[in-house]
Amino acid sequence: MGNSEEAARWLKQAKIDFENAQNNLNFKSFELVCFLCHQVAEKSLKSILYNIGLRPFGYSLKDLVNEINNNKDQIDVEVPLECAIELDKHYIATRYPDAFVSGIPHDYYSEKNANDCLKWSKKILSLAENYLKNIKDN
């Protein structure tokens, strides 16, 4: 049995995270934007899985997309795997100085990185929003 309330909670937080990611672009906190975009995608994908009654675990977007694909009989949505793979690259490196030989994550992230991540996460967020809206309307 699905859990639409839990799905809605996760999607609501994903939307807030996306707004926060956009706001941090103005502060030139590009590494934080990229991390938040990973969070947007993770929560969006988990909202889809919660909606069909699964309890998703883990932080790998690639794994979450694969779990969605393994449940195609219940989930009619096509999530672009390449967006998940690109965003997965920013889960650790955006937060920990030892992800790099020298410097800190802030030194390595650019506005282009941030804008790319915003684009990828928005694509996944929109897919989740549309999927859950269509399920609710039917």
SESE-800302 format. One line per 2 residues: number of its first residue (from 1); their letters; for each residue x, y, z of N, C-alpha, C. Coordinates in steps of 0.1 Angstrom, whole numbers, always signed. Layout:
N
NUM) a) X,Y,Z,X,Y,Z,X,Y,Z; ...
end
This chain:
138
1) mg) +8,-12,+0,+0,+0,+0,+9,+12,+0; +5,+22,-8,+13,+34,-10,+12,+43,+2
3) ns) +21,+53,+3,+21,+62,+14,+22,+76,+8; +10,+82,+4,+10,+95,-3,+13,+106,+6
5) ee) +10,+105,+19,+13,+115,+29,+28,+117,+31; +35,+105,+32,+50,+106,+33,+56,+111,+20
7) aa) +51,+107,+9,+56,+111,-4,+55,+127,-5; +43,+132,+0,+41,+146,+0,+51,+154,+9
9) rw) +54,+148,+20,+64,+154,+29,+78,+155,+23; +82,+144,+17,+95,+144,+10,+96,+154,-1
11) lk) +85,+155,-9,+85,+164,-20,+84,+178,-16; +77,+181,-5,+76,+195,+0,+90,+199,+5
13) qa) +98,+191,+11,+111,+194,+15,+121,+196,+3; +119,+188,-7,+127,+189,-19,+125,+203,-25
15) ki) +112,+208,-26,+109,+221,-31,+116,+232,-23; +116,+231,-10,+123,+241,-1,+138,+240,-4
17) df) +143,+228,-5,+158,+227,-7,+161,+233,-21; +153,+232,-31,+155,+238,-44,+155,+253,-42
19) en) +146,+259,-35,+146,+273,-33,+159,+278,-26; +163,+270,-16,+175,+273,-8,+187,+272,-18
21) aq) +188,+263,-26,+199,+261,-36,+199,+274,-45; +188,+278,-50,+187,+290,-58,+192,+302,-51
23) nn) +188,+304,-38,+192,+315,-30,+207,+315,-28; +213,+304,-26,+227,+303,-23,+236,+306,-35
25) ln) +230,+306,-47,+237,+310,-59,+241,+325,-58; +232,+333,-52,+234,+347,-50,+246,+350,-41
27) fk) +249,+340,-31,+260,+342,-22,+273,+336,-27; +272,+331,-39,+284,+324,-45,+289,+312,-37
29) sf) +279,+306,-30,+282,+293,-23,+280,+282,-32; +288,+281,-43,+285,+271,-53,+286,+257,-49
31) el) +294,+254,-40,+295,+240,-34,+282,+237,-27; +277,+246,-19,+265,+244,-12,+253,+242,-22
33) vc) +253,+250,-32,+242,+249,-42,+242,+234,-48; +254,+229,-51,+255,+216,-57,+251,+205,-47
35) fl) +255,+207,-34,+250,+197,-24,+235,+197,-23; +229,+209,-22,+215,+210,-20,+208,+205,-32
37) ch) +213,+206,-44,+207,+200,-56,+207,+185,-55; +217,+179,-49,+217,+165,-47,+206,+161,-38
39) qv) +204,+169,-27,+193,+167,-18,+180,+168,-24; +178,+178,-33,+165,+180,-40,+162,+167,-48
41) ae) +172,+162,-55,+170,+150,-63,+167,+138,-55; +175,+136,-44,+173,+125,-35,+159,+125,-29
43) ks) +154,+136,-24,+141,+137,-18,+130,+135,-28; +132,+140,-40,+122,+139,-51,+121,+124,-55
45) lk) +132,+117,-56,+132,+103,-60,+125,+95,-49; +129,+98,-37,+123,+91,-25,+108,+93,-24
47) si) +104,+105,-28,+89,+107,-27,+82,+98,-37; +88,+95,-48,+81,+86,-58,+81,+72,-52
49) ly) +92,+68,-45,+92,+55,-40,+83,+53,-28; +83,+63,-19,+73,+63,-8,+59,+62,-13
51) ni) +56,+68,-24,+42,+68,-29,+37,+54,-32; +46,+45,-36,+42,+32,-39,+44,+22,-27
53) gl) +47,+28,-15,+48,+20,-3,+62,+15,+0; +72,+19,-7,+86,+14,-4,+92,+24,+6
55) rp) +102,+19,+13,+109,+27,+23,+123,+28,+18; +126,+38,+9,+139,+39,+3,+150,+42,+13
57) fg) +161,+36,+10,+173,+38,+19,+185,+42,+11; +193,+50,+16,+206,+53,+9,+205,+67,+3
59) ys) +217,+71,-2,+219,+84,-8,+223,+84,-22; +225,+73,-28,+229,+72,-42,+217,+74,-51
61) lk) +218,+85,-59,+207,+88,-68,+206,+77,-79; +217,+73,-83,+217,+62,-93,+210,+50,-88
63) dl) +212,+46,-76,+205,+35,-70,+190,+37,-68; +187,+49,-65,+172,+53,-63,+165,+52,-77
65) vn) +172,+57,-87,+166,+56,-101,+165,+42,-105; +175,+34,-102,+174,+19,-105,+162,+13,-98
67) ei) +160,+17,-85,+149,+11,-78,+135,+15,-84; +135,+28,-89,+123,+32,-96,+121,+24,-109
69) nn) +132,+22,-116,+131,+14,-128,+127,-1,-126; +131,-6,-114,+128,-20,-110,+113,-21,-106
71) nk) +106,-10,-105,+92,-10,-101,+83,-4,-112; +87,-6,-124,+80,+1,-136,+65,-4,-136
73) dq) +62,-15,-130,+49,-20,-130,+40,-11,-122; +46,-3,-112,+38,+6,-104,+42,+20,-106
75) id) +53,+23,-113,+57,+37,-114,+59,+40,-129; +51,+49,-134,+52,+52,-148,+58,+66,-150
77) ve) +71,+66,-148,+79,+78,-149,+93,+75,-154; +98,+83,-163,+112,+80,-168,+121,+91,-163
79) vp) +130,+86,-153,+139,+95,-147,+152,+94,-155; +158,+106,-159,+171,+105,-166,+182,+101,-157
81) le) +188,+89,-160,+199,+84,-152,+211,+93,-152; +213,+100,-164,+225,+108,-165,+225,+120,-155
83) ca) +213,+125,-152,+211,+136,-142,+215,+130,-128; +211,+119,-125,+214,+113,-112,+229,+110,-110
85) ie) +235,+105,-121,+249,+102,-120,+257,+115,-118; +254,+125,-126,+261,+138,-124,+259,+144,-110
87) ld) +247,+143,-105,+245,+149,-92,+252,+141,-81; +252,+127,-83,+259,+119,-73,+274,+123,-71
89) kh) +280,+129,-81,+294,+133,-79,+296,+144,-69; +285,+150,-65,+286,+162,-56,+281,+159,-42
91) yi) +278,+147,-39,+273,+144,-26,+284,+145,-15; +296,+140,-18,+307,+141,-8,+316,+153,-10
93) at) +320,+154,-22,+330,+164,-25,+326,+179,-22; +313,+181,-21,+309,+195,-18,+310,+198,-3
95) ry) +312,+188,+5,+311,+190,+20,+324,+188,+27; +333,+180,+22,+345,+176,+30,+358,+181,+24
97) pd) +366,+188,+32,+379,+193,+26,+388,+181,+22; +387,+169,+28,+396,+159,+24,+391,+152,+11
99) af) +381,+157,+5,+377,+152,-8,+387,+157,-19; +395,+166,-15,+405,+172,-24,+419,+172,-18
101) vs) +429,+171,-26,+443,+171,-21,+447,+183,-13; +442,+195,-18,+445,+207,-10,+432,+216,-12
103) gi) +432,+226,-4,+421,+236,-4,+408,+230,+2; +397,+236,-1,+384,+232,+5,+374,+232,-7
105) ph) +363,+225,-5,+353,+224,-16,+350,+238,-22; +349,+248,-14,+345,+261,-19,+355,+266,-30
107) dy) +367,+262,-29,+377,+265,-39,+375,+259,-53; +368,+248,-53,+367,+240,-65,+354,+241,-73
109) ys) +344,+247,-67,+331,+248,-74,+329,+262,-80; +323,+261,-92,+321,+273,-100,+306,+276,-102
111) ek) +303,+288,-107,+289,+291,-110,+283,+281,-121; +292,+277,-130,+287,+268,-140,+284,+254,-133
113) na) +292,+249,-124,+288,+237,-117,+275,+239,-110; +273,+250,-104,+260,+252,-96,+248,+253,-106
115) nd) +250,+260,-117,+239,+261,-127,+236,+247,-133; +246,+239,-136,+243,+226,-141,+236,+217,-131
117) cl) +240,+218,-118,+233,+210,-108,+219,+215,-106; +216,+228,-107,+203,+233,-106,+194,+228,-117
119) kw) +200,+227,-129,+192,+222,-141,+189,+208,-139; +198,+200,-135,+196,+185,-133,+186,+183,-122
121) sk) +188,+190,-111,+178,+187,-99,+164,+192,-103; +163,+203,-110,+150,+208,-114,+143,+198,-123
123) ki) +150,+192,-131,+145,+182,-140,+139,+170,-132; +146,+165,-122,+141,+154,-114,+130,+159,-105
125) ls) +131,+171,-99,+120,+176,-91,+107,+177,-99; +108,+183,-111,+96,+184,-119,+90,+171,-123
127) la) +98,+161,-126,+93,+148,-128,+85,+142,-117; +91,+144,-105,+84,+139,-93,+71,+146,-90
129) en) +72,+160,-92,+60,+168,-90,+48,+163,-99; +52,+162,-112,+42,+158,-122,+37,+144,-120
131) yl) +46,+135,-116,+42,+121,-114,+32,+121,-102; +35,+127,-91,+26,+126,-79,+13,+134,-81
133) kn) +14,+145,-89,+2,+152,-92,-8,+143,-101; -2,+137,-111,-10,+128,-120,-16,+116,-112
135) ik) -8,+110,-103,-13,+99,-95,-25,+104,-86; -23,+116,-80,-34,+122,-72,-47,+125,-79
137) dn) -45,+130,-92,-56,+134,-100,-64,+122,-106; -57,+111,-106,-64,+99,-112,-71,+90,-101
end
